[in-house]
Amino acid sequence: NDDIDLQEPKKFNVFLFNDDYSTMDFVIDVLVKVFRKSVDEASVIMLNIHNNGKGLCGIYTHEIALTKVMQVKTMAREKGFPLKAVMEEE
């Protein structure tokens, strides 16, 4: 049956937002642990966040994006930083 439209699952961009409190080291730590970036990649993204107010950390399906956002929230809370991750539909 040709008229079955197989929809690609929606993808979501996950961004981290700059704030005045989260340390650069903490942001890099989050990027390495949550987003599986190398330290070099994480440094580039961290500077991007720092300079532009936000930076793209990855593109995921809804469930994975949501999990990453929650992991960032948990890590930030444990360390007392206001680091914020947000997911936006592509």
Rosetta blueprint (number, residue, H / E / L):
1 N L
2 D L
3 D L
4 I L
5 D L
6 L L
7 Q L
8 E L
9 P L
10 K L
11 K E
12 F E
13 N E
14 V E
15 F E
16 L E
17 F E
18 N L
19 D L
20 D L
21 Y L
22 S L
23 T L
24 M H
25 D H
26 F H
27 V H
28 I H
29 D H
30 V H
31 L H
32 V H
33 K H
34 V L
35 F L
36 R L
37 K L
38 S L
39 V H
40 D H
41 E H
42 A H
43 S H
44 V H
45 I H
46 M H
47 L H
48 N H
49 I H
50 H H
51 N H
52 N H
53 G L
54 K E
55 G E
56 L E
57 C E
58 G E
59 I E
60 Y E
61 T E
62 H H
63 E H
64 I H
65 A H
66 L H
67 T H
68 K H
69 V H
70 M H
71 Q H
72 V H
73 K H
74 T H
75 M H
76 A H
77 R H
78 E H
79 K H
80 G L
81 F L
82 P L
83 L L
84 K E
85 A E
86 V E
87 M E
88 E E
89 E E
90 E L
